[in-house]
């Protein structure tokens, strides 16, 4: 479990499954073309991150904020727990799939 950490410019395209992030900040990080599986993001903030063509399987976003993120062709339909305070601010959302 990762708690209250700040990541800047990190490439998460090969992130491991079954990870947990609490209160973390991700700035200018890349999740492009990542296959996120069973990852929990709680109270996290994503600033100017790239989620283009990202695929989500069993991922929970709880009390999460996306600011200035690029989300082109991302598939977030495999999220769980998505309805709990999910905020987009000044994000580029095109061909982005989200189930609610």
N, C-alpha and C positions, 0 to 999 in steps of 0.2 A: 504494500500500500504506500502510495506517495501522498504526502500531506503538506499543504501550504508551500509548495515549491513554485519557482518561476522558471519557465523555459523560454528561451529566445533563439529564434533561427534554427530550431532543431527539426530534423527530418524524421517524422513519425510514420513514413510510408511502410515501414516494416515493423510496426509495433507488435509486441507479443500479445497473445490472447490472455484473458483472465487477469486484467490489470485494474487497479482502482486508484482514482485520483480525487482527492478531497481538497477544496479550497485552492487549487492550483491556477496559475496564470500561464497561458500559452500565447506568446507574442511572435508574430512573423514565422510561425511554424508551418511545416507542410505535412498535410495528411492526404495529399494528392495521390490518387490511385490506391490508397490504403484499403485493406480489408480488415476492418475493426470487428473483432469477435469477443463477446462477453466482457466488454470494458465498461466500467462505471466512472462517470464524470459527475461529481457532486460539488455544487457551489464553485464551479470553475468559470473562468473567463477566457475567451478566445479573441485575440486582437490581431487583425490583419493576417489571419491564417488562411491557407489554401486547402479547401476540401474538395477540389475538382475531381470528379469521377471516383469519389470515395464510396465504398460499400460498407453497410452496417449490418451486423448480425447479432442480435441479443444484447445490444448496447443500451445503457441507461444514461440519459442526460437529466439530471435533477438540479433545478435552480441554476441554470447555465445561461450565459450571455455571450452572444457572438457580435463583435463590433468590427465593421469594415472587412469582413471575411469574404472570400471568393468561393462560391459554391456552384460550380458549373457541372451539370450532369451527375450530381451526387445522388445516391439512392439511400435515403434514410428510412425506408419503409420497414426495415427489420429492427427498428428501435423498440425498446420496452421501457415503460416508465416515462414516456416522452411528454406527457401532459403536465408535468410539474414545473411551472415557471421556466419557460423557454423563450428567450428574447433575442430578436435579430435587430441590429441597429446599423444602418448604412451598409448593408451587405449586398453583394451581387449574387442574386439567385436566378439562375437560368437553367431550364431543363432539370430542375431539382425536384426529386420526389420525396414526399413527406406524408406519412399516414398519421391521422389523429383520431 
